[in-house]
Amino acid sequence: MAHNPVETHYTSQDLGQVILAALKAAGKDIDRLTPDDLAPVDEFHGGQRPATIRLAELVGFTGSERVLDVGSGLGGPSRYLAWRYGCRVSGVDLTAEFVRVADMLTRMTGLVGRVDYRQGNALDLPFEDMSFDVVWSQNAAMNIADRDRLYRELCRVLKPSGKLALQEVAAGPGGEPHYPVQWAREPGISFLFTPEATRQKLETAGFRVLAWQDTTEEALQSAKRRAQTSAAAPPPLGTHLLLGDDWRAMFYNSARNLEEQRTRLFNAVLERVS
Ligand SMILES: C[S@@+](CC[C@H](N)C(=O)[O-])C[C@H]1O[C@@H](n2cnc3c(N)ncnc32)[C@H](O)[C@@H]1O
């Protein structure tokens, strides 16, 4: 049972079974699943796997890092980091159903012991101070109003000089987003800040910017392609499986919001300095 409006938004019945059936329909060997097989469905953010690769390259992982993924969803990015680089990754997410499915997919990809998940709130992380070399978060902050507290919490669990890797949806100059979008059916659980305001909050929380990339154009092209290819018949495996019956409107609005500059997307890598 979901306990708050954000968790309710992301919770759907029998998600694990729905994904298993879709994997079979897509011709995947579910006894030999790889993170690549899952990428169309478990990378639940703008730009999907290519966006994860871009952010990971910006961080420059060596493989020895202890990583925390905040708002880890079904675990696509965290499994990718463990699989591709050899990092040890923990994920934390508010949505219990996502944590259950992330555990299931991690068992099915043979990554138990390298990746783990727990349910928790990014505003009150269940980890000791200075536990991680890298804190990673993609498309989760737009559901979180108290960004000052969020960024302080991300700073707290990082080791000194540790890195924060972010992919975030930001407010653009074009006005309020059209709803529904993937993260909200109505404005009550959507909290967007401009890139400039976000940067200021991050610096106040104790970070120094190492790299900041506006990825709006890449996200727009990817959102347009997805809205077009899904319009007629969606592929068997895709993030529409995680959304409700209004997923077509969400895909359409994602592209429209980026195009009309109601939303922007950025990647950032920052260093803990305090
Ligand atoms: C769009 S999904 C992104 C999932 C994942 N980061 C990915 O890119 O595949 C947003 C996720 O953020 C999680 N989330 C939202 N608010 C949160 C909070 N306060 N604490 C932890 N997780 C949160 C949601 O449950 C959801 O799984």
Ligand as a Chemical Component Dictionary entry (heavy atoms), coordinates in Angstrom:
data_LIG
# 
_chem_comp.id                   LIG 
_chem_comp.type                 NON-POLYMER 
_chem_comp.pdbx_formal_charge   0 
_chem_comp.three_letter_code    LIG 
# 
loop_
_chem_comp_atom.comp_id 
_chem_comp_atom.atom_id 
_chem_comp_atom.alt_atom_id 
_chem_comp_atom.type_symbol 
_chem_comp_atom.charge 
_chem_comp_atom.model_Cartn_x 
_chem_comp_atom.model_Cartn_y 
_chem_comp_atom.model_Cartn_z 
_chem_comp_atom.pdbx_ordinal 
LIG C1  C1  C 0  11.147 9.047  -12.754 1  
LIG S1  S1  S 1  11.614 7.918  -11.539 2  
LIG C2  C2  C 0  13.369 7.767  -11.830 3  
LIG C3  C3  C 0  13.922 6.449  -11.346 4  
LIG C4  C4  C 0  15.408 6.239  -11.601 5  
LIG N1  N1  N 0  16.201 7.314  -11.045 6  
LIG C5  C5  C 0  15.715 6.104  -13.069 7  
LIG O1  O1  O 0  16.236 7.073  -13.618 8  
LIG O2  O2  O -1 15.448 5.055  -13.643 9  
LIG C6  C6  C 0  11.576 8.913  -10.057 10 
LIG C7  C7  C 0  11.840 8.098  -8.807  11 
LIG O3  O3  O 0  12.076 8.963  -7.708  12 
LIG C8  C8  C 0  11.497 8.367  -6.566  13 
LIG N2  N2  N 0  11.296 9.399  -5.545  14 
LIG C9  C9  C 0  10.499 10.499 -5.631  15 
LIG N3  N3  N 0  10.561 11.195 -4.482  16 
LIG C10 C10 C 0  11.425 10.547 -3.666  17 
LIG C11 C11 C 0  11.899 10.775 -2.342  18 
LIG N4  N4  N 0  11.499 11.818 -1.597  19 
LIG N5  N5  N 0  12.778 9.894  -1.818  20 
LIG C12 C12 C 0  13.197 8.813  -2.542  21 
LIG N6  N6  N 0  12.760 8.543  -3.798  22 
LIG C13 C13 C 0  11.892 9.396  -4.357  23 
LIG C14 C14 C 0  10.217 7.765  -7.082  24 
LIG O4  O4  O 0  9.695  6.788  -6.224  25 
LIG C15 C15 C 0  10.681 7.203  -8.418  26 
LIG O5  O5  O 0  11.141 5.902  -8.302  27 
# 
loop_
_chem_comp_bond.comp_id 
_chem_comp_bond.atom_id_1 
_chem_comp_bond.atom_id_2 
_chem_comp_bond.value_order 
_chem_comp_bond.pdbx_ordinal 
LIG C1  S1  SING 1  
LIG S1  C2  SING 2  
LIG S1  C6  SING 3  
LIG C2  C3  SING 4  
LIG C3  C4  SING 5  
LIG C4  N1  SING 6  
LIG C4  C5  SING 7  
LIG C5  O1  DOUB 8  
LIG C5  O2  SING 9  
LIG C6  C7  SING 10 
LIG C7  O3  SING 11 
LIG C7  C15 SING 12 
LIG O3  C8  SING 13 
LIG C8  N2  SING 14 
LIG C8  C14 SING 15 
LIG N2  C9  SING 16 
LIG N2  C13 SING 17 
LIG C9  N3  DOUB 18 
LIG N3  C10 SING 19 
LIG C10 C11 SING 20 
LIG C10 C13 DOUB 21 
LIG C11 N4  SING 22 
LIG C11 N5  DOUB 23 
LIG N5  C12 SING 24 
LIG C12 N6  DOUB 25 
LIG N6  C13 SING 26 
LIG C14 O4  SING 27 
LIG C14 C15 SING 28 
LIG C15 O5  SING 29 
# 
